[in-house]
């Protein structure tokens, strides 16, 4: 019995933290000023502050973060040399975390993305809740007009995007499909295509969102009067972070003319574990004066009135019935949180433009961006087949998210 007890204790300690062997511990206090719990929300501590208190001696040493109960929490070193970890803090509460030197437990990736040159330069990324993609120069060169963000729904915490692309783009399968069609065996070709296509739900979600020549699921654009100055596909990219807790990419766009100036747009997009929303920072080099900026969501004719404009609460949202809604794809709840927006509106297309774009219009969160400034907002989605029941539930999430943006967790040490 004594040996058994010692063995169980040893097993318990494998999942907990002990004091660092060198230099003592670094205690981090995280405070929540809101009346709602903040669960697994990412916080950062500069590595320079940690090194000043408990310096790492060599490249083999690493920092370990534990909560007040001694349980280790996952970490990531960011591109700008900070230690990132999820904090959980009760309403109007504080939580204490301890950083020490040790060997972190292996962490399964919960955020990942990459460039897919095999699919006309897509950049696609995901976390444990949802997935997205944007389009690159090879698609633009093809002449296809796609300006906004695409949404890939999922109902599993596992990472699925790599597998979806691998199945869809498998050259042997593609050749088999082509051969069947050459032989006019169309039913067999369609059956094989549907067995590998990411436009079909194989049990973990799919791509059933229609972007077209619109802002899609949350892209931003300058306005010239009421006209949207649509961005096209990215020209250059740099992946800044790639898990295990957060994906981040910097995109730059080709120069374009705007009110007599030549501008270059830069976006930094990040998606962290546990969040339905991407954080995106937009800036324009060459902008000569303060200008109107909109972040928008496409409105489709299948559900033209299912939007909420809540600029006073910091968000807008839309209930999308998905592409091929008759196929029982569920519903996609799309939202933008934009604290800088002073106005929110529905902007319909004229009949000819609606036909050309395959959409009724956009809902827009509208504000102003100044020269040499950057604007940050959040955009993303949820799926009715991944635990989300109603548009009201989604709007509640967006409202709470906007409040959290306005009252970020306070980190002290």
Secondary structure, DSSP 8 states (H G I E B T S, - for coil): -HHHHHHHHHHHHHTB----SSS--EEEEEE--SSS-EEEEEEEEEHHHHHHHS---STT-EEEEE-TTSBEE-EEE-TTSEEEEEEEE-TT-EEEEEEEEE--------EEEEEEGGGTTEEEEEESS-EEEE--HHHHHHT----SBEEEEE-SSS--HHHHHHHHT-HHHHHHHHHHHHTT-HHHHHHHHHHH-TTS-SSSEE-----SSS-BTT-EEEEETTEEE----EEEEEEEEE-SSEEEEEEEE--EEETTEEEEEEEEEEEETT-SEEEEEEEEET--S-EEEEEEEEE-GGGTT-EEEEGGGTEEEEEE--TTGGGT---EEEEEE-TT-SEEEEEE--HHHHHHHTSSEEEEEEEEE-TT-EEEEEEEEEEGGGT---HHHHHHHHHHHHHHHHT--EEE-
